[in-house]
Amino acid sequence: MLVSLLRRLGKTAIPCMEGPWKRPEIERFQGLFCKAPDKEQCEGAFVIIADCSSPDRTGDLAAFLEGHPTAIIDHHLSGAYYCGEGPAGPVFADSKAPATTCLIASLAGALGLSLEREEAQLLLLGLCTDTGFFRHVDEKGAEAFEIAAYLIHAGASPKAAFRDMNGGKSLGSRVLLGKVLSRCEGLFGGRLLFSTEPLEETQRWGAEGRDSDSLYQILQNTAGMEAICIVREEEPGRCAVGMRSRDKVDVAAIAAAFGGGGHKNAAGASVQGALADVREFVLAAFAKVFAE
């Protein structure tokens, strides 16, 4: 979406993203991105990082970004929230924005660009995915609906966004969902719902079809739940830790302790270690929170 705006302004824009591309709603965009630019493309480049708080959060791309002026557009709590000049260049960040796509939409307006239908649809999809199709919007979230209305006036379809988010799931993903749910534990008096996803299950039932949003949505309906944590074994010796919470628990702070980040109510981290070890690390972190 940002690339489309830049190209309409006559700029050369090369979209880069390391991935992963395992979620059905984004996998169709993989062919539009390169994993890393070559040296000639990097020469004299100005880098714009969207939906990420710093270059070191961009994975393997970080090595290609060193030494280049860099702008950041982001809304995550793990970032340094101010607008103006950051360590490497300008920063446009607002932790109160429902999604980074909202900031990009406002930039389009500031640049005098009317959104094309496809651009509006992409921005709406980003807004819907970040808000859980508005499930996470509270009484302070009028802006989310104001921007949604603006995007719909520009031609975006909420129906299509919902279909992109929730359609096309494989049977294997449903089975895997059941497996993770079946071993879910209620810990700390049921305040934490915790489960794991071993690598062998992911490989058997299909990593491409995983459906974390549905899993969290089911568990968030549990009485007494304050936080959810799922530890997924990504490869031997490395796990992805996903966390969700209600208002009492700041999971972004827990994720930051493991080198991750996110929002107060939704965060994650990639943690080195075997599944059993990572389980102990994470539960120890939650124990401190619930002891306060």
N, C-alpha and C positions, 0 to 999 in steps of 0.2 A: 504494500500500500504506500509506504513512504517512498519507495523506489519510483512508483508511478507518478507521485507528485513531483519528485526531483526531475524526472525525465520530461514532464510537461513544462518545467521551467528551463529546459534546454541543457540540463546537466547530464553528465555520464554517471550512471549509478550501477554498481555491481553488488547485488545482494549476496551476503555470505551467512551461512549458518551451519554449525557443526552437526546439529541434530540433538537427540534422536527424532525420527519421523514416524514413530510407532502408533500415534493416535490417528484414528480414521479421519478426523476432521482436518488434519493438516498434511497427511501423507501425499495428497494430490498436488501439493505445492513444492514437493522436494526437487523436482526437475528445474525449478526456477532459481534455485540457489546453488552456489558453489561452496564446497567445504572450506576452501582457503584460496585466496587470490594468489597469482604468481607475482614475482618480484617486479615485473614491468608494470603490472596493474597497480601495485602498491606505491610506485614512485610518484611522489607529489600528491598522494591521496589525502583527502580529508575524511576522517572516519566518523560515522554517526552510529552510536550504539543505542538501540531501542529496546526497552523492556528489560534492561539489565543495568545494574548500578555502577559497574566499573569494568575496565578492560580485563582484569584478572578473573572475571566471572564468565568470560566468553569461551572457556575451554581451550582447545588447541589453536583457536584463532588468535589468542592473546599474543603469541610470538610474532604474528604478522602485523600487529597493530602498534608495536613498540616504535616510538620515535615519531609517530604521526600525530598531528593535531586532532583532537577527539572531542566530539560533542556527545552528550548523553541526554536521552529522553526516557524518563522512567517514573514509575509511581510506587516502587517497592519500599517498604519500611527499612530494608537493610542498606539503603543508599544514604548518601549525604544530602539532606534535603534543603536545598537552596537553589535559587535561580541566579545565574550570573556566570562568572568565570570560575571553573573548577581547576584542578591541578593540570589538566591537559587541554582544556578548552571550555567552551560554553556548556552550561548545564540547564536543562529545562526539566524540572522535577517537581512533582506534587504528590505527596503520599495520600492526600485526600481524594485524588482522582480515582474514579471507579476502575479505570484501565488505562494503559499507556495509549491505546487507540483513541481515547478521548483527547489526550494531549495532541496527538497527531491531527485529529479533526480540527482542533482549535488553531493549530499551525496553518492548516490549509486555508482557513478563513482569514488569518492574519496576512497570508500571502496573496489574498485576493482570488483564490481558486475556488470555483464551485465544484463540488464533488460529482464525479461521474458515478453512474449506477453501480458498476463493479467495485469501485473504490469504497462507496458507502456500504456495500454488502460485506466487504472484508473488514471494515471498521466495526460494523455491527456484530460480526462473528467474534471479533476480539473482545468486544464489550460483553457479549453473552457468555463467553467461556470464562472470563475473569470474574464475573458476578454469579456464576452458576445459574445462568439464565434468570438473573435478578433474585435468586433465593437468598443471597447474602446482603442484599440492600436493606438498610434499616431506615429509621425515620429521618436520618440526615442525608439520605441518598437521592434527593429529588433530581440532582444533576444527571444521574444515570438515565433517568427516564426522559429528561429534557434532551440529552444528546441522542438517545434512541429515537425520539420523535424527529429530531433534525435529520438523522440518517434515513429514517423511513420516508420523509418528505423528499429525500434525494434519490429514492428508488430502492432502498434496502428492504428485504422481506424477513420479518421475524420467523415466519413459517419455514423459510429455507434455512435460516440459521439454526433453528431447532433440529431440523432434519439432518443438517451437517454434523451437529454435535452428538446426536443420539442414534442416528441410523447406521446401517451397515455393520453391525456387530456380528461377529462370528459365533457359532455354537460353542466353540472352544472357549471363547471369552466368558460365556455364561457359566460353563463348567468351572473355569478357573476362579471366577467370582465366588462360586459356592465353596470351593476348596478353602479360599482365604477366610471366608465367613465362618466356616465350620471349626476353625481353630482359634477364633477370636476369644480373647480373655478379657474379663472385666477386672481391672486391677485398681488398687488404692480405693477400695470400696465402690468400685464401678465408675469412678471418675475418669479413668483412662481405659479406653478400648484399644487393645493391642493385638496385632496379628502379624504373621510373616508369610512371605511367598518364596519358597525355596526355588533355586534355579532349575531343578529337574521338572518342577511343575510348570514353570514358565515355558521351558523348552517343549514339554509334551503338549500343552494346550494352546501354545501360540503367543509369543511376546507381542506379535503385531496387533493382536486383538484386545490387549488389556484395557480395562475400563475402570480406571481409578475413580472417576467422578461418580459413577453409579454405586461403587463400593462405599465411598464416603457418605453419599446421600442416604443410603440405607442405615448406616451406623449412626448418623447424626440424629436419627429419629428415636434413639434409645434413651429411655428415662434415666436421669442421673449422670449422663455423659457430659464431661467437660472438655475432653480432648480425645483425639484418635491418633494412633500411630501405626503405620504399616511399614515394616522393614522388608524390602524386596531385594533378594540376592541377584544382582545384575550379572556378575561373573565371579569365579572363585576369588575370594579375597577382597571383594568390593560390593557394597550394598547401597541401595538408594533408600533413604528414609523420608517418607511422606507423612506430614502431620496436618491435622485440622483441629480447630477448637471452637468453643463458644467464647463468650467475652472474657471470662475469668483468666484464661491461660494464654500467654503470649508465646505462641510456638515459633515466631520469628526469632525471638531471643534464644530459644533452645537450639534452633537450627544454626544460628550464628556461632554457637559454641563448637559446632562441628564443621565450620567453614562454609555453611550454607546460608540461606536467607529466604526472604519472602515477606508475607504479611503477618499481622498479629494472629489472624485466624486461619492462615494457610501458608505453609512453608515446607521446605525440604532441604536435604543435604545429601551429598555423596560421601560415604564414609568407608575408609579402608578397614578391612577386617573380615573374618568369617562371620556367617550369619549369627551364630550363637554369641560371639563376642560383641558384635554390634548391638544385639538385643540387650546385653548387660549394660553397655555404655549408655544407651538411650534410656533404659529404665532408671538408671542411677540419676540421670539428668531430670527426669520427671519426678523422681522421689524428692529431690531438693525443692522443686516447685510446689508440690503438694504438701510439703512440710512447713511451708511459709505461712 
